Amino acid sequence: MITVVIADDHEIVRRGLRSLLEADGTCRVVADVADGLSAVQTVDKLKPALLVLDLNMPRMHGLEVLKHVRTNSPHTRVIVLSMHNDEPYVIEALRAGAAAYLLKGSESQEIAQALKEVLAGRRYLSAPLSEWAINALTTRVADNSDPLATLSPREREVLQLAAEGFGNPEIAEKLFISPRTAETHRTNLMRKLGLQSQTDLVRFSIRRGIIQA
């Protein structure tokens, strides 16, 4: 039985995906969550075979969830299900380790086909994305100078919460760490990203798609 976690902030989407994935008896949805931080914590705990992931979610952007999962649960395959069909989102998701990128509104048959391809160890893209994403993925060189890539998974979590306006005590409570540890992570990520103030942090997070304006 293939274990699945669904992460999407719309309940109707989660219900629909659960019904679709469990229809033929090969998959079992072990959890569904409505925000990015819960997705990270649930995957860390359950180590499912598959994560179906939305990108625009509260408490942690889907791309940050994806990067965390690929590092901390490498055997979990990730299918991104998103409304975004523009190149930066698709390319960054594929480079971060997504096994498939589907557009919301895809027919159930396409979702079933994507699941089949992913479980066979192949990648899958929604048909409207055509070949340009694969070409871009294989021909472009990743920017290793990106300061965001220097953050640890925990620093990424702190960045997300700090950008949403939470203070160190609140971050500590949400991540089950001490306020001093939260402060240390915040100081370190600010240094790594070259940021000087909360305003800088928020602007950076909006520019990189970590939070929405």
N, C-alpha and C positions, 0 to 999 in steps of 0.2 A: 504494500500500500504506500502510495506517494504522499508524504505529509506536506501540507501547504499552509502558509500564513498569508493572509490578505491584508494589505495596508492601503486604505483609502478613506478620505474624510467624509464620504457620502455613504450613508447606510444602505441606500437602495442599490448602489453599485456593489457593495460588499455582499448583499443578499443575492444579487444576480450572479455574481462570480461564484459564490458558494454553490448555488444550484447547478450552474453549468459544469463546474469542476468535479462535483460529486455525482453527476448524472450517470456515468458509466461504471462507477464502482472502483475505478483505479486510483482515485485521489481521495484523501481525507483532509478537510480543512480543520486544523488543530487550533487555530485562533484567527480572529479578525480584529484589527485595531484601526483607530481613527486618526492617529497622529504619528509623526516621524519618530519621536523619542520612544513611544510605546512599541513601535516596530523594531527598533534597535534592541530594546530590552527583551522583547518576546523572542526574537530570532536568537539572541545570545543564550536565552534559557532553553528553548525547544530545539534549536538546530534543525529546522525543517529542510526537506529536500528542495523545496521551491518557495520563493517569496514573490507574490504578485504585488507590484509597488506602484503607487501613484507618485507623481513628482511634487505637486503643489499641496503640501500638507502643513498644518500647524506644528509648532514645537521642534521641528527639524525638517529641512527640505529633503525631498526624496533623493537628490543626488548625494547629499551627505549621508543619508541612510545607506545608499548603495555602496559607497566607499567603505563605510564602517563594516557592513556585512561581508564584503569581499575580503576584508582583512581578518575579521574575527570569526567568520563562519564560512570558510572558503568552499565547503562542499554544498552550500546552499546556492542553487541556481536562481537568478533574478530575472523576472519578466517585468519590464516597465510598461505600464498602461497609462498613457498620458494624452492630454488634449494638445500638447505642443508638437507641431510637425516641422519646426524650424531647425536648421542645421546645428546651431550651437548645442541645443538640448540633446539632440540625437547623438551627435558625435561624442559629447562629454559622457553621456550615459554608456555608450559602447566602450569608450576608453576606460571608464571606471569599472567595467566588468559585466555589464548587463548582457544576458544571453539572448534577450529578445526585446524589441521595442515595438509596441502596438499602439495604435491610435484609438482613443476612446471613440466609440461608434463602430468599431470593427464588428463584423458579423460573428456569430457564435462559431461558425465553421472555421473562420480564420484563427480565432483564439484556440480552438482545438488543434488546428494544424501547428500553431506556434508551440503549444505544449508538447506535441509529438516531436518536433524538431529539437527543442531544448533538451528533452529527456534523452534524445539520441546523441547529445553532445554537440549539436550544431546551433548556429545562430539563426535568428529569424527577424525580419523586418516587415512591417505592414507594407502592402503593395504600393500605396501612394508615395512611400519614401524612395522607391526605386533603387537604382544602383549607386546613386551619388554618395550615400552615406558610407557604404562599404569602400568605395574608391577613396573618399576623403580619409577614412580611418586607416587605410593601408598606405597612403602616400604621404600623409602629413606626419611630421615629427612632433611628438609630444613636447610641450614646453616644460622642461625640468626645472626652470627657474621660477615657476609659479610658487609664491610663498605659501599659498594655501596648502600645497602638497607637503609642506614641512610640519604641519600640525599633526599631533597625535589624535587618535579617535576621541579621547576624552576632551582634548582641547577643542575639537570640532563641536562636541556637544555643548561645551561651555560657551563657545562663540555663538552658536544658535540661540541659546537661552539669553545670553547677554544682549544680543542684537534685538531680541523681543522685549527687552526692558527689564529683565529680572536682575535683582541685586545678588550679591554673593551669598547671603543667607538663604534666599529662595532657590538659587542654583544648587547650593549644597543639599537642601532638602529634597529637591527633585532627583538629584543624581546619587543620593545616599552617600555623600562625602561630607567632610567637615568644611565649615566656612573658610578656614585658613587654606585648605587644599583648593577650594574653589577660587580663592583670591590668587593663589600661586598660579593656577592654570590660566586665569585671566591675564595676569601680568606677563606670563610667558607667551601667550598667543598675541598679545598686543605688541610685544617686542618682535616676535617673528614676522608679523604682518606690517611692522613699521607704522603702527597707529598710535596716536597720542591722546585721544579723547573718546568718550562714548559716541559723540557725533561722528568721528572718523570711523568708528566700528560699525555704526548703523549704515553709513554711506557705503562702506566697503561691502557689507552684507547684502544691501540692495543691488549694488552693481554686479555682484557675483551670483545673484539669484538665490542666496541663502534664505532671505526673507523677501516678502513683497512690499513694495512701497504703499 
